[in-house]
């Protein structure tokens, strides 16, 4: 078979164009010239094919560059699209690093950012990395290739990092690079306004020289990363500013609402004061405003208004509130001291609002101030009324017979009916404390239809007898309460219940004598009536109730004799008359001495073991004498 004819220049050119059109590899173009030589093409044809091959290779290289540029531009456009569409900095940076690795065809790519707090840089994003040691590397300024890029703000590339002496090698960085297996590395700066804000890297695990086009491409991607970082920072600052604005707006709105609520509450409480409201009205309004139960207590812990129950330790909590100058919390209750200057007037208690905010707490404290104002106004009115009542008491006790009807009429105008039974209490303290006692007496009688005034050496109180305990019990109770109010012992004597000016004046004298007797007996700070003082009461009292005294002293013996027909009372009288001699007593009674002893044992069983003590003995002898004189 004949060999084919040598190829012509035209056929070779057509073959080269086919290779260009199909995107053949570079080595395929050289095969056209080699084939022509094998087939014996003339020298001029070979020269023509050689020139055409060189031109085809130039065209092939240009097309390849265009395709690569097209891919790079596509990647850059995609990155720009990611920047425009995404607000997640991590995802954008990860996409940039991944595209850098893909476009440069490297084994790995990564990005480092500075840490202002630590003064170094750290790995922010990696792609293709398999070493945990490498992923957690930290680089100081000037250390390694990345440190040099950050220091000079210029890109650097090395075909073999471990043998490159241009960089400052450190054991930590070299260990991380060795653990990752990296050899060729390129790093470019992330620039923003001339300042390096990070470094973008691409690296291979084998030696490689990076072309200027690859450096330029990586710089472009680094510029995108810098824009992403700046955009994210701006967005973060904007979000933070918006959050601060929203928080500030919420605070302003809440403050405005609190101010408006406080203004309404202030106007409401002020209106209560101006309308002449009382403490219960304030307690009810505060309970409505705060949505809880409110109770108002005086300095003694007694309820003045409201529904909040009292509890132990209220005085200590009120003292703590007074010391802190604001309301204090105790469990689920709030307590605010009610003060007039530094004088404690009581406390106001709120239940049912354990989580009291500042605005409501201030409102609660304002309620304490308003309560103090009302209590002071009420005290001022009471003191003014008491001064007028004091004049009545002075006239009543000094000149009861001058104008009895006028005195009764004056009392009725003050709300006191002297025509009804009243107890007269006489309270005494040292002279320096008498003014304080007068104020305490007015507070003690507050709310009761009674009178109090300074008179002579004491303070006199007139209490309605109806609904009151006996004179002795009333005196003891007044002594205890007045002592708490004044902070000093108060001695109180009570006269018998009396009606009308003359009887009330006499009862005052009896109460005054009881006070003097209590002092003589060393019972200062106590309260008693004439009936409580035994035989002294018979001597001091105006009624001289002999029968009651005899009954109080000898009652058990009288009853025993009446039931059994015995002579215990006669035996006791004879025993005392004989000076306590059993022998003389048995002769007077004409009985055996053992009988006298047995009868006296019975007396001790009925009267108590102290019947023969001096004070009790004197009382019994006086009662026996009075019984004998009365003919009983």
C-alpha positions as CSV (number, residue, x, y, z in Angstrom):
1,X,0.0,0.0,0.0
2,X,1.4,3.4,-1.0
3,X,2.4,5.9,1.8
4,X,0.1,9.0,2.1
5,X,1.5,12.2,0.5
6,X,3.3,14.7,2.7
7,X,1.0,17.1,4.5
8,X,0.6,20.6,3.1
9,X,0.7,23.8,5.1
10,X,-3.0,24.3,4.7
11,X,-3.8,20.9,6.2
12,X,-1.5,21.6,9.2
13,X,-3.1,25.0,9.8
14,X,-6.5,23.3,9.8
15,X,-5.3,20.8,12.3
16,X,-3.9,23.5,14.6
17,X,-7.3,25.4,14.4
18,X,-9.1,22.2,15.4
19,X,-6.9,21.8,18.4
20,X,-7.5,25.4,19.4
21,X,-11.3,24.9,19.0
22,X,-11.3,21.8,21.1
23,X,-9.2,23.2,23.9
24,X,-6.5,20.6,23.5
25,X,-3.5,20.4,25.7
26,X,-0.3,22.4,24.9
27,X,1.7,19.2,24.0
28,X,-0.9,18.3,21.3
29,X,0.2,21.3,19.3
30,X,3.7,20.1,18.9
31,X,2.5,16.8,17.5
32,X,1.4,18.6,14.3
33,X,4.9,19.6,13.4
34,X,6.3,16.2,14.4
35,X,3.8,14.4,12.2
36,X,4.8,16.6,9.2
37,X,8.5,15.8,9.7
38,X,7.7,12.0,9.9
39,X,5.8,12.3,6.6
40,X,8.7,14.1,4.9
41,X,7.2,17.5,4.4
42,X,9.4,20.0,2.6
43,X,11.5,22.4,4.6
44,X,9.5,25.4,3.6
45,X,6.3,23.7,4.8
46,X,7.9,22.7,8.1
47,X,8.9,26.3,8.6
48,X,5.4,27.4,7.9
49,X,3.9,24.8,10.3
50,X,6.4,25.8,13.0
51,X,5.4,29.5,12.7
52,X,1.7,28.5,12.8
53,X,2.3,26.3,15.8
54,X,4.0,29.1,17.7
55,X,1.1,31.4,16.9
56,X,-1.5,28.7,17.9
57,X,0.3,28.3,21.2
58,X,0.1,32.1,21.8
59,X,-3.6,32.0,21.0
60,X,-4.1,29.0,23.3
61,X,-2.3,30.7,26.2
62,X,-4.3,33.8,25.7
63,X,-7.6,31.9,25.7
64,X,-6.5,30.0,28.8
65,X,-5.7,33.3,30.5
66,X,-9.1,34.7,29.4
67,X,-10.9,31.6,30.8
68,X,-9.0,31.9,34.1
69,X,-9.8,35.6,34.3
70,X,-13.4,34.8,33.5
71,X,-13.4,32.3,36.4
72,X,-11.7,34.8,38.7
73,X,-14.2,37.5,37.8
74,X,-17.0,35.1,38.3
75,X,-15.7,34.2,41.7
76,X,-15.2,37.9,42.6
77,X,-18.8,38.7,41.4
78,X,-20.0,35.8,43.5
79,X,-18.1,37.1,46.5
80,X,-19.5,40.6,46.0
81,X,-23.0,39.0,45.8
82,X,-22.3,37.2,49.0
83,X,-21.3,40.5,50.6
84,X,-24.5,42.1,49.4
85,X,-26.8,39.3,50.3
86,X,-25.4,38.0,53.6
87,X,-25.2,39.7,57.0
88,X,-23.4,36.8,58.6
89,X,-19.7,37.7,58.8
90,X,-18.6,34.1,59.4
91,X,-20.3,32.8,56.3
92,X,-18.9,35.6,54.1
93,X,-15.3,35.1,55.3
94,X,-15.7,31.3,54.9
95,X,-16.8,31.8,51.3
96,X,-13.8,34.1,50.6
97,X,-11.3,31.7,52.0
98,X,-12.9,28.7,50.2
99,X,-12.8,30.6,46.8
100,X,-9.2,31.6,47.4
101,X,-8.3,28.0,47.8
102,X,-10.4,27.0,44.8
103,X,-9.1,29.7,42.4
104,X,-5.4,29.3,43.4
105,X,-5.8,25.5,43.5
106,X,-4.0,25.3,46.8
107,X,-4.4,22.6,49.5
108,X,-5.6,25.1,52.1
109,X,-6.5,28.7,52.7
110,X,-6.9,30.7,55.9
111,X,-7.4,34.2,57.3
112,X,-6.0,35.8,60.5
113,X,-7.3,38.8,62.4
114,X,-5.7,40.9,65.1
115,X,-6.7,40.5,68.8
116,X,-6.3,44.0,70.4
117,X,-6.8,42.6,73.9
118,X,-4.0,40.1,73.5
119,X,-1.8,42.2,71.2
120,X,-1.4,39.4,68.6
121,X,-3.3,37.7,65.7
122,X,-5.3,34.5,65.6
123,X,-6.8,32.1,63.1
124,X,-10.3,33.5,62.2
125,X,-11.3,31.1,59.3
126,X,-9.6,28.1,57.7
127,X,-10.5,25.9,54.7
128,X,-8.7,22.6,54.0
129,X,-6.9,22.5,57.3
130,X,-6.6,19.2,59.2
131,X,-4.4,20.2,62.1
132,X,-5.9,21.4,65.4
133,X,-2.5,22.8,66.4
134,X,-2.4,24.9,63.2
135,X,-6.0,26.1,63.5
136,X,-5.3,27.5,67.0
137,X,-2.0,29.3,66.2
138,X,-1.5,32.8,67.4
139,X,1.1,35.1,65.7
140,X,2.8,38.0,67.2
141,X,3.5,41.1,65.1
142,X,6.6,40.4,62.9
143,X,6.6,36.7,63.5
144,X,6.4,34.3,60.5
145,X,5.2,35.2,57.0
146,X,1.9,36.5,58.4
147,X,3.6,38.7,60.9
148,X,5.7,40.2,58.2
149,X,2.7,40.9,56.0
150,X,0.9,42.6,58.8
151,X,4.0,44.6,59.7
152,X,4.8,45.8,56.2
153,X,1.3,45.8,54.7
154,X,2.7,44.1,51.6
155,X,2.0,40.6,50.1
156,X,4.7,37.9,50.5
157,X,5.0,34.5,49.0
158,X,7.4,31.6,49.6
159,X,7.8,28.4,47.6
160,X,9.3,26.6,50.7
161,X,8.4,28.3,54.0
162,X,10.6,26.1,56.2
163,X,13.8,27.0,54.3
164,X,12.9,30.6,53.7
165,X,15.1,32.9,55.9
166,X,13.3,36.1,55.1
167,X,10.8,35.5,58.0
168,X,11.3,35.4,61.7
169,X,10.7,31.8,62.5
170,X,9.3,30.8,65.9
171,X,9.0,27.3,67.4
172,X,5.3,27.6,67.9
173,X,4.6,28.8,64.3
174,X,7.0,26.3,62.7
175,X,5.4,23.5,64.7
176,X,1.9,24.4,63.5
177,X,3.1,24.7,59.9
178,X,4.9,21.3,60.1
179,X,1.9,19.7,61.7
180,X,-0.3,20.9,58.8
181,X,2.4,19.8,56.3
182,X,2.5,23.2,54.5
183,X,5.4,24.1,52.2
184,X,4.5,26.9,49.8
185,X,2.6,29.9,51.4
186,X,1.3,33.2,50.1
187,X,-0.1,35.9,52.3
188,X,-1.7,39.2,51.4
189,X,-2.9,42.0,53.7
190,X,-6.5,43.1,54.4
191,X,-6.3,46.8,54.0
192,X,-8.8,49.4,55.2
193,X,-7.8,53.0,55.0
194,X,-4.2,52.1,54.8
195,X,-4.4,50.0,58.0
196,X,-3.9,46.2,58.1
197,X,-6.9,44.6,59.7
198,X,-6.0,41.0,58.8
199,X,-4.1,38.7,56.5
200,X,-5.5,36.2,53.8
201,X,-3.3,33.1,53.1
202,X,-3.2,30.3,50.5
203,X,-0.8,27.4,51.0
204,X,0.2,24.1,49.4
205,X,1.7,21.0,50.9
206,X,4.4,20.9,48.2
207,X,6.8,23.4,46.8
208,X,5.2,26.0,44.4
209,X,6.0,29.4,43.0
210,X,3.0,31.7,43.0
211,X,2.6,33.9,39.9
212,X,1.9,37.7,39.9
213,X,-1.7,37.0,38.7
214,X,-2.3,34.7,41.6
215,X,-0.9,37.3,44.0
216,X,-3.2,39.9,42.4
217,X,-6.2,37.6,42.6
218,X,-5.6,36.9,46.3
219,X,-5.2,40.7,47.0
220,X,-8.5,41.3,45.3
221,X,-10.2,38.6,47.5
222,X,-8.4,40.2,50.6
223,X,-9.9,43.5,49.6
224,X,-13.4,41.9,49.6
225,X,-12.7,40.4,53.0
226,X,-11.7,43.8,54.4
227,X,-14.9,45.2,53.0
228,X,-16.9,42.4,54.6
229,X,-15.2,43.0,58.0
230,X,-15.8,46.7,57.8
231,X,-19.4,46.2,56.8
232,X,-19.9,43.7,59.6
233,X,-18.3,46.1,62.1
234,X,-20.5,48.9,60.9
235,X,-23.6,46.7,61.1
236,X,-22.7,45.6,64.6
237,X,-22.2,49.2,65.7
238,X,-25.4,50.1,64.1
239,X,-27.3,47.3,65.7
240,X,-25.7,48.2,69.1
241,X,-26.6,51.8,68.6
242,X,-30.2,50.8,67.7
243,X,-30.3,48.5,70.7
244,X,-29.1,51.3,72.9
245,X,-31.6,53.7,71.4
246,X,-34.4,51.2,71.9
247,X,-33.3,50.5,75.5
248,X,-33.0,54.3,76.1
249,X,-36.4,54.8,74.6
250,X,-37.8,52.1,76.8
251,X,-36.2,53.6,79.8
252,X,-37.5,57.1,78.9
253,X,-40.9,55.7,78.2
254,X,-41.0,53.8,81.5
255,X,-39.6,56.9,83.3
256,X,-42.2,59.0,81.7
257,X,-45.0,56.6,82.7
258,X,-43.6,56.5,86.2
259,X,-43.4,60.3,86.4
260,X,-47.0,60.6,85.1
261,X,-48.1,57.9,87.6
262,X,-46.3,59.6,90.4
263,X,-47.8,62.9,89.5
264,X,-51.3,61.4,89.5
265,X,-50.6,59.7,92.8
266,X,-49.2,62.9,94.3
267,X,-52.2,64.9,93.1
268,X,-54.5,62.3,94.6
269,X,-52.7,62.2,98.0
270,X,-52.5,66.0,98.0
271,X,-56.2,66.2,97.3
272,X,-56.9,63.9,100.3
273,X,-55.0,66.3,102.5
274,X,-56.7,69.3,101.2
275,X,-60.1,67.7,101.6
276,X,-59.4,67.0,105.2
277,X,-59.3,63.2,104.7
278,X,-58.2,61.0,107.6
279,X,-55.5,58.3,107.8
280,X,-57.9,55.5,106.7
281,X,-58.6,57.3,103.5
282,X,-54.9,57.5,102.7
283,X,-54.5,53.8,103.5
284,X,-57.4,52.9,101.2
285,X,-56.1,55.0,98.3
286,X,-52.5,53.8,98.6
287,X,-53.8,50.2,98.7
288,X,-55.7,50.9,95.4
289,X,-52.7,52.6,93.8
290,X,-50.2,49.9,94.7
291,X,-52.5,46.9,94.5
292,X,-51.8,45.5,97.9
293,X,-53.0,45.6,101.5
294,X,-51.9,48.7,103.5
295,X,-52.0,49.1,107.3
296,X,-51.1,52.2,109.4
297,X,-49.8,51.7,112.9
298,X,-49.0,54.2,115.7
299,X,-45.7,54.3,117.6
300,X,-47.0,51.6,119.9
301,X,-47.8,49.2,117.1
302,X,-51.6,49.7,117.4
303,X,-53.6,49.7,114.2
304,X,-54.8,53.1,113.1
305,X,-56.1,52.2,109.7
306,X,-56.0,49.6,107.0
307,X,-56.2,45.8,106.7
308,X,-52.6,44.7,106.8
309,X,-52.1,42.5,109.9
310,X,-49.4,43.4,112.4
311,X,-46.4,41.2,113.1
312,X,-43.6,40.8,115.5
313,X,-40.6,43.1,115.1
314,X,-42.6,46.0,113.6
315,X,-40.9,48.6,115.9
316,X,-37.4,47.3,114.9
317,X,-38.3,47.4,111.2
318,X,-39.7,50.9,111.6
319,X,-36.4,51.9,113.3
320,X,-34.5,50.4,110.4
321,X,-36.6,52.4,107.9
322,X,-36.0,55.5,109.9
323,X,-32.2,54.8,110.0
324,X,-32.0,54.2,106.2
325,X,-34.4,57.0,105.3
326,X,-36.6,54.9,103.1
327,X,-38.9,51.9,103.1
328,X,-37.4,48.5,103.9
329,X,-38.5,45.0,102.9
330,X,-39.3,42.2,105.3
331,X,-40.3,39.0,103.5
332,X,-43.3,39.9,101.3
333,X,-44.0,43.1,103.3
334,X,-42.7,46.6,103.0
335,X,-42.4,48.9,106.0
336,X,-41.9,52.7,106.0
337,X,-41.4,54.7,109.1
338,X,-43.9,57.6,109.6
339,X,-41.8,60.5,111.0
340,X,-42.2,64.1,112.2
341,X,-38.6,65.2,111.8
342,X,-36.9,62.5,113.9
343,X,-39.9,61.8,116.1
344,X,-41.5,58.4,115.2
345,X,-45.2,58.6,114.8
346,X,-45.7,55.0,113.7
347,X,-45.3,53.0,110.5
348,X,-47.1,52.2,107.3
349,X,-47.0,48.6,106.0
350,X,-47.7,47.2,102.5
351,X,-48.4,43.5,101.9
352,X,-48.9,41.7,98.6
353,X,-46.2,43.5,96.6
354,X,-42.9,41.8,97.2
355,X,-41.5,43.0,93.9
356,X,-41.9,46.8,94.5
357,X,-40.1,48.8,91.8
358,X,-38.4,52.2,92.4
359,X,-41.4,54.2,91.3
360,X,-43.9,52.3,93.5
361,X,-41.4,52.4,96.3
362,X,-41.2,56.1,96.1
363,X,-45.0,56.3,96.0
364,X,-45.2,54.1,99.1
365,X,-42.6,56.4,100.9
366,X,-44.6,59.5,99.8
367,X,-47.7,57.9,101.4
368,X,-45.6,57.7,104.6
369,X,-44.9,61.4,104.4
370,X,-48.6,62.2,103.8
371,X,-49.6,59.9,106.7
372,X,-47.2,61.8,109.0
373,X,-48.7,65.1,107.8
374,X,-52.2,63.9,108.6
375,X,-51.1,62.6,112.0
376,X,-49.4,65.9,112.8
377,X,-52.5,67.8,111.8
378,X,-54.7,65.5,113.8
379,X,-52.4,65.9,116.8
380,X,-52.4,69.7,116.4
381,X,-56.1,69.8,116.4
382,X,-56.3,67.4,119.4
383,X,-53.8,69.5,121.3
384,X,-55.7,72.7,120.5
385,X,-58.9,71.1,121.7
386,X,-57.1,69.7,124.7
387,X,-56.0,73.1,125.7
388,X,-59.6,74.2,125.8
389,X,-60.5,71.0,127.7
390,X,-57.6,71.7,130.1
391,X,-59.2,75.0,131.1
392,X,-62.4,73.1,131.8
393,X,-60.5,70.5,133.9
394,X,-58.8,73.3,135.9
395,X,-62.1,75.0,136.6
396,X,-63.7,71.6,137.4
397,X,-61.1,70.6,140.0
398,X,-60.5,74.0,141.6
399,X,-64.0,75.5,141.8
400,X,-66.5,72.7,141.2
401,X,-69.3,74.4,143.2
402,X,-69.0,77.8,141.5
403,X,-71.1,77.0,138.4
404,X,-71.8,73.3,138.2
405,X,-74.4,73.7,135.4
406,X,-72.0,75.9,133.4
407,X,-69.2,73.4,133.8
408,X,-71.5,70.6,132.5
409,X,-72.6,72.8,129.5
410,X,-68.9,73.5,128.7
411,X,-68.2,69.8,128.8
412,X,-71.0,69.0,126.4
413,X,-69.7,71.6,123.9
414,X,-66.4,69.7,124.0
415,X,-68.1,66.4,123.5
416,X,-67.8,65.3,127.1
417,X,-70.9,64.6,129.2
418,X,-69.9,65.3,132.8
419,X,-73.4,64.3,133.9
420,X,-72.4,60.6,133.2
421,X,-70.0,58.6,135.3
422,X,-66.3,59.1,134.6
423,X,-63.1,57.7,136.1
424,X,-60.5,60.2,137.2
425,X,-56.9,59.1,136.7
426,X,-54.0,61.2,138.2
427,X,-50.7,60.6,136.5
428,X,-47.4,61.8,137.9
429,X,-43.8,62.0,136.7
430,X,-40.8,64.1,137.7
431,X,-41.4,67.8,137.0
432,X,-39.0,67.8,134.0
433,X,-41.0,65.2,132.2
434,X,-44.5,66.7,132.9
435,X,-44.8,68.4,129.5
436,X,-44.0,65.2,127.7
437,X,-46.6,63.4,129.9
438,X,-49.2,65.9,129.0
439,X,-48.7,65.2,125.3
440,X,-48.7,61.5,125.9
441,X,-52.0,61.8,127.8
442,X,-53.5,63.5,124.8
443,X,-52.3,60.7,122.6
444,X,-53.6,58.1,125.1
445,X,-57.1,59.6,125.0
446,X,-57.1,60.2,121.3
447,X,-60.3,58.7,119.8
448,X,-61.9,58.5,123.3
449,X,-64.5,61.0,124.6
450,X,-62.3,62.1,127.5
451,X,-60.3,65.0,128.9
452,X,-56.7,65.5,129.9
453,X,-54.8,68.4,131.3
454,X,-51.9,69.4,133.5
455,X,-53.2,70.3,137.0
456,X,-51.2,70.9,140.1
457,X,-48.4,68.5,140.4
458,X,-49.8,65.9,138.0
459,X,-51.7,65.3,134.7
460,X,-55.4,64.5,135.1
461,X,-57.3,62.2,132.8
462,X,-61.1,61.8,132.7
463,X,-62.3,58.6,131.1
464,X,-65.9,57.6,130.5
465,X,-66.7,54.9,133.1
466,X,-69.0,53.0,130.7
467,X,-67.0,50.3,128.9
468,X,-63.9,50.9,131.0
469,X,-62.4,48.3,133.3
470,X,-62.4,48.9,137.1
471,X,-60.6,51.9,138.5
472,X,-57.6,49.9,139.6
473,X,-57.2,48.1,136.2
474,X,-57.7,51.4,134.3
475,X,-54.9,53.0,136.4
476,X,-52.5,50.0,135.8
477,X,-53.2,50.1,132.1
478,X,-52.7,53.8,131.9
479,X,-49.4,53.6,133.8
480,X,-48.1,51.0,131.4
481,X,-49.2,52.8,128.2
482,X,-48.1,56.3,129.3
483,X,-44.7,54.9,130.3
484,X,-44.3,53.6,126.7
485,X,-45.3,56.9,125.2
486,X,-43.1,59.0,127.4
487,X,-40.2,56.6,127.9
488,X,-40.2,57.1,131.6
489,X,-42.0,55.5,134.5
490,X,-45.5,57.0,135.2
491,X,-47.3,56.6,138.5
492,X,-51.1,56.6,138.2
493,X,-53.7,56.8,140.9
494,X,-57.4,56.3,140.2
495,X,-60.4,57.8,142.1
496,X,-63.7,56.1,142.2
497,X,-66.2,56.5,139.3
498,X,-67.9,59.9,139.8
499,X,-70.7,62.0,138.2
500,X,-70.9,65.8,138.3
501,X,-68.4,68.4,139.1
502,X,-68.3,68.0,142.9
503,X,-67.9,64.2,142.8
504,X,-65.3,64.4,140.1
505,X,-63.3,66.9,142.2
506,X,-63.5,64.6,145.2
507,X,-62.4,61.6,143.0
508,X,-59.4,63.7,141.9
509,X,-58.4,64.2,145.5
510,X,-58.7,60.4,146.1
511,X,-56.6,59.7,143.0
512,X,-53.9,62.2,144.1
513,X,-53.7,60.6,147.5
514,X,-53.3,57.2,145.8
515,X,-50.4,58.5,143.8
516,X,-48.7,59.8,146.9
517,X,-49.3,56.5,148.7
518,X,-47.8,54.5,145.8
519,X,-44.7,56.7,146.0
520,X,-44.4,56.2,149.7
521,X,-44.7,52.5,149.3
522,X,-41.9,52.5,146.6
523,X,-44.3,51.6,143.8
524,X,-43.4,54.4,141.4
525,X,-44.3,53.5,137.9
526,X,-47.3,51.5,139.1
527,X,-51.1,52.2,138.8
528,X,-53.7,51.5,141.5
529,X,-56.9,52.7,143.1
530,X,-57.8,53.0,146.8
531,X,-59.4,49.6,146.7
532,X,-56.0,48.1,145.6
533,X,-54.2,49.6,148.6
534,X,-55.9,47.6,151.4
535,X,-56.3,49.4,154.7
536,X,-54.5,52.4,153.2
537,X,-57.3,52.6,150.7
538,X,-59.8,52.8,153.6
539,X,-57.8,55.7,155.1
540,X,-57.2,57.5,151.8
541,X,-60.5,56.9,150.1
542,X,-63.3,59.4,150.4
543,X,-65.9,56.6,150.5
544,X,-64.4,54.8,153.6
545,X,-66.0,51.5,152.4
546,X,-65.4,49.6,155.7
547,X,-67.6,46.7,154.9
548,X,-65.7,46.1,151.6
549,X,-62.4,46.2,153.4
550,X,-63.5,43.8,156.1
551,X,-64.9,41.4,153.6
552,X,-61.6,41.6,151.5
553,X,-59.5,40.9,154.6
554,X,-61.6,38.4,156.5
555,X,-64.0,37.0,153.9
556,X,-62.7,33.4,153.9
557,X,-62.9,33.2,157.7
558,X,-66.4,34.7,157.9
559,X,-67.6,32.3,155.3
560,X,-66.1,29.3,157.0
561,X,-67.6,30.2,160.4
562,X,-71.0,30.8,158.8
563,X,-70.9,27.3,157.1
564,X,-69.4,25.3,159.9
565,X,-70.5,27.2,163.0
566,X,-66.8,27.6,164.1
567,X,-65.2,30.5,165.8
568,X,-62.1,31.2,163.6
569,X,-62.7,35.0,163.6
570,X,-63.1,35.1,167.4
571,X,-60.0,32.9,167.9
572,X,-57.9,35.2,165.6
573,X,-59.1,38.3,167.4
574,X,-58.3,36.8,170.8
575,X,-54.9,35.6,169.6
576,X,-54.0,39.2,168.4
577,X,-55.4,40.7,171.6
578,X,-53.2,38.4,173.7
579,X,-50.1,39.6,171.9
580,X,-49.7,36.3,170.0
581,X,-49.6,34.2,173.2
582,X,-51.2,30.7,172.8
583,X,-51.4,30.2,176.5
584,X,-53.2,33.5,177.3
585,X,-55.4,32.9,174.2
586,X,-56.6,29.4,175.4
587,X,-57.4,30.9,178.8
588,X,-59.5,33.7,177.3
589,X,-61.3,31.2,175.0
590,X,-61.6,28.5,177.7
591,X,-60.2,25.8,175.4
592,X,-57.2,23.5,175.3
593,X,-54.1,25.0,173.8
594,X,-54.1,22.3,171.0
595,X,-57.6,23.6,170.0
596,X,-56.1,27.1,169.6
597,X,-53.2,25.7,167.5
598,X,-55.6,23.7,165.3
599,X,-57.8,26.8,164.7
600,X,-54.8,28.9,163.8
601,X,-53.7,26.2,161.3
602,X,-57.1,26.4,159.7
603,X,-56.7,30.3,159.5
604,X,-53.4,29.8,157.7
605,X,-55.0,27.4,155.3
606,X,-57.7,29.9,154.5
607,X,-55.7,33.1,154.5
608,X,-52.3,32.0,153.3
609,X,-48.9,31.4,155.0
610,X,-48.2,35.2,155.3
611,X,-51.2,35.9,157.6
612,X,-48.9,36.5,160.5
613,X,-46.4,38.7,158.7
614,X,-46.2,42.3,160.0
615,X,-48.0,44.0,157.1
616,X,-50.7,41.4,156.7
617,X,-51.1,41.1,160.4
618,X,-51.7,44.8,160.7
619,X,-54.3,44.7,158.0
620,X,-56.1,41.7,159.6
621,X,-56.1,43.4,163.1
622,X,-57.5,46.6,161.5
623,X,-60.3,44.6,159.8
624,X,-61.1,42.8,163.1
625,X,-61.3,46.2,164.9
626,X,-63.5,47.7,162.2
627,X,-65.8,44.6,162.3
628,X,-66.1,44.8,166.1
629,X,-66.9,48.6,165.9
630,X,-69.5,47.9,163.2
631,X,-71.2,45.4,165.5
632,X,-70.9,42.5,163.1
